[in-house]
């Protein structure tokens, strides 16, 4: 159960259809013990009424920068000082832009500038607006100021578009808020995670690769960082933003990934191999583009190093966690991989059902047990996976101590 007892959260609501979710978010935060005060932009009042938020929070809603009652005591400064955490949800593209440029054109923007408490934003906008380079540049500015970016989720949007831009669900936002005030179940632990595909060059323009999007690895990296871990993400080529507080190392080939992992895994507590590493690479890479001549072209392939097996063979070694994307006999093949590669834990799933998907269902397999994780967003399932990994690490440490 979440605990936010005696925590003071200032909830900033900007204009967007996702503002209706703030009613449930406020209920969850209050139920967890937090005191909630709400500041709304004028646009936000077109989507949810101040009276609703006042009833749910139990406090007067703040709307105007020049409030004659509050300003007698410099109310906006006092409100900024009051908060232990400021959460802007939903955070529209316009408000994110104003934050990035340090504007103070309304009460909420002024509170952001005056605050000394941690600040988090939960973006919510059309998928095209989210993908716009200007929005992405503004987000990078916020990250450079240590502002937390929570979300967005992906899916069908109110306008009919499908893609990233939906505000993260209230339950996950509440979990993120709680995580801000606790050491975290992975505090002090170092995690090395691999993600995405590798590309094995044939010639300067062609390569062998696979369908991996990297979304599962990036969700794990983000949630591990939120849980207090020191996270190194060794990533193949993907089109994903680096999660906050995560050290990202970009690689292309399996050989590059192997070298980066073996360097970073020293003194790591946990290694999670999520990347879809190519099993083979061309024996020779042509220096120039291969021209099309014959109907059949043969390419000799050689085996790539097995990264996760090499990590498992280290002594001392971290807790080693693998993934198995299978097309048949999911659990049986997963257990075979667990035993062959000497892994501590493995998550098996059906390969084709998760390619480029934002959701996943997996079976966790250890030497002595199997556990189903029902289908959910990769972000939510990632947190459950990490809780299981954390328990496995504790059990392993207790066994070594005995």
C-alpha positions as CSV (number, residue, x, y, z in Angstrom):
1,X,0.0,0.0,0.0
2,X,1.3,3.5,-0.9
3,X,2.3,5.7,1.9
4,X,2.4,9.5,1.6
5,X,1.6,10.3,5.2
6,X,2.2,14.0,6.1
7,X,3.5,14.7,2.6
8,X,2.4,17.9,0.9
9,X,1.8,17.8,-2.8
10,X,0.9,20.7,-5.0
11,X,-1.0,19.4,-8.0
12,X,-0.8,21.7,-11.0
13,X,-3.5,21.2,-13.7
14,X,-3.1,22.6,-17.2
15,X,-5.6,22.6,-20.1
16,X,-6.2,19.2,-21.7
17,X,-8.8,16.5,-21.8
18,X,-6.7,14.4,-19.4
19,X,-7.5,16.9,-16.7
20,X,-10.5,14.7,-15.7
21,X,-8.0,12.1,-14.5
22,X,-6.9,14.5,-11.8
23,X,-10.0,13.7,-9.8
24,X,-9.0,10.1,-9.4
25,X,-5.3,11.1,-8.9
26,X,-6.3,13.4,-6.0
27,X,-8.4,10.7,-4.4
28,X,-5.5,8.2,-4.6
29,X,-3.0,10.7,-3.2
30,X,-5.3,11.7,-0.4
31,X,-6.1,8.1,0.4
32,X,-2.3,7.5,0.8
33,X,-2.1,10.2,3.4
34,X,-0.9,13.2,1.4
35,X,-2.3,16.8,1.8
36,X,-3.2,18.1,-1.6
37,X,-3.4,21.7,-2.8
38,X,-4.4,22.4,-6.4
39,X,-3.3,25.2,-8.7
40,X,-5.1,25.4,-12.1
41,X,-4.5,27.3,-15.2
42,X,-7.5,29.1,-16.8
43,X,-7.6,26.6,-19.6
44,X,-7.8,23.7,-17.1
45,X,-11.1,25.1,-15.7
46,X,-12.6,24.4,-19.1
47,X,-12.1,20.6,-18.6
48,X,-12.7,20.1,-14.8
49,X,-14.2,22.5,-12.4
50,X,-12.3,24.1,-9.4
51,X,-15.3,23.1,-7.2
52,X,-14.7,19.4,-8.0
53,X,-11.0,19.7,-7.1
54,X,-11.8,21.6,-4.0
55,X,-14.2,18.9,-2.8
56,X,-11.7,16.1,-3.5
57,X,-8.7,17.9,-2.0
58,X,-10.4,19.5,0.9
59,X,-8.6,22.7,0.2
60,X,-9.3,25.9,-1.7
61,X,-8.2,25.8,-5.4
62,X,-5.7,28.4,-6.5
63,X,-6.4,30.1,-9.8
64,X,-5.1,33.6,-10.0
65,X,-1.7,35.1,-9.7
66,X,-3.0,38.4,-8.4
67,X,-5.3,37.1,-5.7
68,X,-6.2,40.0,-3.4
69,X,-6.8,37.6,-0.5
70,X,-3.7,35.5,-0.8
71,X,-1.3,38.2,-1.9
72,X,-1.6,40.0,1.4
73,X,0.9,37.4,2.6
74,X,2.6,36.9,-0.8
75,X,0.4,33.8,-1.2
76,X,2.1,32.4,-4.3
77,X,5.5,32.4,-2.7
78,X,4.1,30.7,0.5
79,X,2.4,28.1,-1.6
80,X,5.6,27.3,-3.5
81,X,7.4,27.0,-0.1
82,X,4.6,24.8,1.3
83,X,5.0,21.9,-1.2
84,X,7.2,18.9,-0.7
85,X,6.6,18.0,-4.3
86,X,5.0,19.8,-7.3
87,X,3.3,17.6,-9.9
88,X,2.0,19.1,-13.1
89,X,-0.6,16.7,-14.5
90,X,-1.6,17.0,-17.2
91,X,1.3,19.0,-18.5
92,X,0.3,20.4,-21.9
93,X,2.8,21.1,-24.7
94,X,2.2,24.8,-24.2
95,X,2.9,24.7,-20.5
96,X,6.0,22.6,-21.0
97,X,7.3,25.2,-23.4
98,X,6.6,28.0,-20.9
99,X,8.4,26.0,-18.2
100,X,11.4,25.5,-20.5
101,X,11.6,29.2,-21.2
102,X,11.2,30.3,-17.6
103,X,8.0,32.2,-18.1
104,X,5.8,33.4,-15.2
105,X,2.6,34.4,-17.0
106,X,0.2,32.8,-14.6
107,X,0.0,31.4,-11.1
108,X,1.2,27.9,-11.8
109,X,4.2,29.0,-13.9
110,X,5.2,31.4,-11.2
111,X,5.0,28.7,-8.5
112,X,7.3,26.5,-10.6
113,X,9.9,29.3,-10.8
114,X,9.6,30.0,-7.0
115,X,9.7,26.4,-5.9
116,X,12.6,24.6,-4.2
117,X,10.8,21.3,-3.9
118,X,11.2,18.5,-6.5
119,X,9.1,19.1,-9.7
120,X,7.6,16.4,-11.9
121,X,5.5,16.7,-15.0
122,X,3.1,14.2,-16.6
123,X,2.9,15.2,-20.3
124,X,-0.4,14.9,-22.1
125,X,-0.9,15.9,-25.7
126,X,-1.6,14.8,-29.3
127,X,1.0,12.3,-30.6
128,X,2.1,14.7,-33.3
129,X,2.7,17.5,-30.7
130,X,4.7,15.0,-28.6
131,X,6.9,14.0,-31.5
132,X,7.5,17.6,-32.6
133,X,11.3,18.5,-32.2
134,X,10.4,21.7,-30.3
135,X,8.5,19.7,-27.6
136,X,11.4,17.2,-27.4
137,X,13.9,20.0,-27.1
138,X,11.8,21.6,-24.3
139,X,11.7,18.3,-22.4
140,X,15.5,18.0,-22.6
141,X,15.7,21.5,-21.1
142,X,13.5,20.4,-18.2
143,X,15.5,17.2,-17.7
144,X,18.7,19.2,-17.5
145,X,17.1,21.1,-14.6
146,X,16.4,17.8,-12.8
147,X,12.7,18.0,-13.5
148,X,11.1,14.5,-13.6
149,X,9.2,13.5,-16.7
150,X,6.6,10.9,-15.9
151,X,5.2,9.3,-19.1
152,X,3.5,9.7,-21.4
153,X,1.7,6.5,-22.1
154,X,0.8,5.4,-25.6
155,X,-2.5,4.4,-27.1
156,X,-5.7,5.8,-28.6
157,X,-6.2,9.5,-28.0
158,X,-9.3,11.6,-27.7
159,X,-8.7,13.1,-31.2
160,X,-8.7,9.6,-32.7
161,X,-4.9,9.4,-33.2
162,X,-2.9,6.5,-31.8
163,X,0.5,6.9,-30.4
164,X,2.5,8.4,-27.4
165,X,1.0,11.3,-25.6
166,X,-1.6,10.0,-23.2
167,X,-1.2,11.1,-19.6
168,X,0.2,8.3,-17.4
169,X,-2.6,6.6,-15.4
170,X,-3.4,8.0,-11.9
171,X,-2.3,4.8,-10.2
172,X,1.2,5.0,-11.7
173,X,1.5,8.7,-11.0
174,X,0.6,8.0,-7.4
175,X,3.3,5.3,-7.2
176,X,5.9,7.7,-8.7
177,X,4.9,10.3,-6.0
178,X,5.4,7.8,-3.3
179,X,8.7,6.7,-4.7
180,X,10.0,10.3,-4.4
181,X,9.8,10.1,-0.6
182,X,11.3,6.7,0.1
183,X,14.8,5.4,-0.3
184,X,13.5,2.9,-2.9
185,X,13.7,-0.8,-2.9
186,X,16.7,-0.7,-5.2
187,X,18.5,2.1,-3.4
188,X,22.3,1.7,-3.5
189,X,22.2,-1.0,-6.1
190,X,23.9,-0.9,-9.5
191,X,22.0,-2.3,-12.4
192,X,23.3,-2.9,-15.9
193,X,20.6,-3.4,-18.5
194,X,20.9,-4.1,-22.3
195,X,18.1,-3.1,-24.6
196,X,17.1,-2.8,-28.3
197,X,18.5,-4.7,-31.3
198,X,22.1,-5.0,-32.6
199,X,23.0,-4.4,-36.2
200,X,25.6,-6.7,-37.9
201,X,27.0,-5.0,-41.0
202,X,27.1,-6.7,-44.3
203,X,28.4,-3.7,-46.2
204,X,28.3,0.0,-45.7
205,X,24.5,0.2,-46.3
206,X,23.1,-3.2,-45.3
207,X,22.9,-5.0,-42.0
208,X,21.3,-8.0,-40.2
209,X,19.0,-7.0,-37.3
210,X,15.6,-7.8,-35.7
211,X,12.3,-6.2,-34.7
212,X,13.3,-5.2,-31.1
213,X,11.9,-1.7,-30.2
214,X,13.8,-1.5,-26.8
215,X,10.6,-0.4,-25.0
216,X,10.8,-3.1,-22.3
217,X,14.5,-2.3,-21.5
218,X,13.8,1.4,-21.3
219,X,10.8,0.8,-19.1
220,X,12.9,-1.3,-16.8
221,X,15.7,1.3,-16.7
222,X,13.2,4.1,-15.9
223,X,11.5,2.1,-13.1
224,X,14.8,0.9,-11.7
225,X,16.1,4.5,-11.5
226,X,12.8,5.6,-9.8
227,X,13.4,2.8,-7.3
228,X,16.8,4.3,-6.4
229,X,19.2,2.2,-8.4
230,X,22.3,3.4,-10.3
231,X,21.3,2.3,-13.8
232,X,23.5,1.9,-16.8
233,X,21.6,1.2,-20.0
234,X,23.6,-0.3,-22.9
235,X,21.4,0.4,-25.9
236,X,21.3,-0.8,-29.4
237,X,19.8,1.6,-32.0
238,X,16.3,2.6,-31.0
239,X,14.2,5.8,-31.3
240,X,13.5,6.3,-27.6
241,X,14.4,9.1,-25.1
242,X,16.8,8.3,-22.4
243,X,15.0,7.9,-19.0
244,X,15.8,10.5,-16.4
245,X,18.8,9.6,-14.1
246,X,19.9,6.7,-16.4
247,X,23.4,6.5,-17.9
248,X,23.0,5.4,-21.5
249,X,25.7,3.9,-23.6
250,X,24.9,3.6,-27.4
251,X,26.3,0.7,-29.4
252,X,25.5,-0.8,-32.8
253,X,26.9,-4.4,-33.0
254,X,26.9,-7.4,-30.7
255,X,30.7,-7.1,-30.3
256,X,30.3,-3.4,-29.2
257,X,27.6,-4.4,-26.8
258,X,29.6,-7.2,-25.3
259,X,32.6,-4.9,-24.7
260,X,30.4,-2.3,-23.1
261,X,28.7,-4.8,-20.8
262,X,31.9,-6.5,-19.7
263,X,33.3,-3.1,-18.7
264,X,30.2,-1.8,-16.9
265,X,29.2,-5.0,-15.1
266,X,32.1,-4.9,-12.8
267,X,30.7,-4.3,-9.3
268,X,27.2,-4.5,-10.6
269,X,24.6,-6.0,-8.3
270,X,22.2,-7.0,-11.1
271,X,22.5,-7.6,-14.8
272,X,19.4,-7.7,-16.9
273,X,19.8,-8.9,-20.5
274,X,16.8,-7.5,-22.4
275,X,18.5,-6.7,-25.7
276,X,17.8,-8.8,-28.8
277,X,21.4,-9.5,-29.7
278,X,22.0,-11.0,-33.1
279,X,23.3,-14.6,-32.7
280,X,25.5,-14.3,-35.8
281,X,27.4,-11.7,-37.8
282,X,28.9,-11.8,-41.3
283,X,32.4,-13.3,-41.3
284,X,33.5,-10.4,-43.6
285,X,32.1,-6.9,-44.1
286,X,32.4,-5.6,-47.6
287,X,34.2,-2.3,-47.8
288,X,31.9,-1.1,-50.7
289,X,28.2,-1.7,-51.4
290,X,27.7,-5.1,-52.8
291,X,26.2,-5.0,-56.3
292,X,23.3,-7.2,-57.4
293,X,24.6,-9.8,-59.8
294,X,23.4,-13.3,-59.3
295,X,20.0,-14.6,-58.2
296,X,21.5,-16.2,-55.1
297,X,24.0,-14.5,-52.8
298,X,25.7,-16.4,-50.0
299,X,26.9,-14.7,-46.8
300,X,29.1,-16.7,-44.4
301,X,28.1,-16.0,-40.8
302,X,30.0,-16.5,-37.6
303,X,28.7,-16.8,-34.1
304,X,28.6,-13.7,-31.9
305,X,29.7,-13.9,-28.2
306,X,26.9,-14.8,-25.8
307,X,26.8,-11.7,-23.6
308,X,24.6,-13.1,-20.8
309,X,26.4,-16.4,-20.6
310,X,29.7,-14.5,-20.2
311,X,28.3,-12.4,-17.4
312,X,26.9,-15.5,-15.7
313,X,30.4,-17.1,-15.9
314,X,32.0,-14.2,-14.0
315,X,33.3,-14.7,-10.4
316,X,32.1,-12.9,-8.4
317,X,29.0,-12.3,-10.5
318,X,25.9,-10.2,-10.3
319,X,22.4,-11.5,-10.2
320,X,21.8,-12.5,-13.8
321,X,18.3,-12.0,-15.4
322,X,17.5,-12.9,-18.9
323,X,14.6,-12.6,-21.4
324,X,13.4,-15.2,-23.8
325,X,11.2,-14.1,-26.7
326,X,9.8,-17.4,-28.1
327,X,7.3,-18.3,-30.8
328,X,6.3,-21.7,-29.3
329,X,6.6,-23.7,-26.1
330,X,7.2,-20.4,-24.3
331,X,7.7,-21.8,-20.8
332,X,9.6,-24.9,-21.7
333,X,12.0,-23.1,-24.0
334,X,12.4,-20.4,-21.4
335,X,13.4,-22.9,-18.8
336,X,15.8,-24.5,-21.1
337,X,17.5,-21.1,-21.7
338,X,17.6,-20.5,-17.9
339,X,19.4,-23.7,-17.3
340,X,21.7,-23.6,-20.2
341,X,22.9,-20.1,-19.6
342,X,23.0,-20.5,-15.8
343,X,20.6,-17.6,-15.1
344,X,19.1,-16.7,-11.8
345,X,15.8,-15.5,-13.3
346,X,14.2,-15.4,-16.7
347,X,11.2,-13.7,-18.2
348,X,9.6,-15.5,-21.1
349,X,7.1,-14.1,-23.5
350,X,5.6,-14.7,-27.0
351,X,7.9,-12.8,-29.4
352,X,5.4,-11.6,-32.1
353,X,2.8,-10.3,-29.6
354,X,5.2,-7.7,-28.2
355,X,7.1,-6.3,-31.1
356,X,6.8,-2.5,-30.9
357,X,3.9,-3.0,-28.5
358,X,3.4,-0.9,-25.3
359,X,2.1,-3.8,-23.4
360,X,3.4,-7.2,-22.4
361,X,2.5,-10.5,-20.6
362,X,5.4,-12.7,-19.3
363,X,6.1,-15.7,-17.3
364,X,8.9,-15.4,-14.6
365,X,10.9,-18.5,-14.4
366,X,13.4,-19.4,-11.7
367,X,15.1,-22.7,-10.8
368,X,12.2,-23.6,-8.5
369,X,9.1,-21.6,-9.6
370,X,7.1,-20.0,-12.3
371,X,5.0,-16.9,-12.0
372,X,2.6,-15.3,-14.5
373,X,2.5,-11.6,-15.1
374,X,-0.8,-10.7,-16.8
375,X,-0.8,-8.4,-19.7
376,X,-0.3,-4.7,-18.8
377,X,1.7,-1.7,-19.9
378,X,5.4,-2.3,-20.1
379,X,5.9,0.4,-17.5
380,X,3.6,-1.2,-15.0
381,X,4.9,-4.7,-15.6
382,X,8.5,-3.4,-15.3
383,X,7.9,-2.3,-11.7
384,X,6.5,-5.8,-10.8
385,X,9.5,-7.4,-12.5
386,X,11.9,-5.3,-10.5
387,X,10.2,-6.2,-7.3
388,X,10.7,-9.9,-8.1
389,X,14.3,-9.2,-9.1
390,X,14.9,-7.4,-5.8
391,X,13.5,-10.3,-3.8
392,X,15.7,-12.7,-5.8
393,X,18.7,-10.6,-5.0
394,X,17.9,-10.6,-1.3
395,X,17.5,-14.4,-1.3
396,X,20.8,-14.8,-3.2
397,X,22.6,-12.6,-0.7
398,X,21.1,-14.4,2.3
399,X,22.1,-17.7,0.7
400,X,25.7,-16.5,0.2
401,X,25.9,-15.3,3.8
402,X,24.7,-18.6,5.1
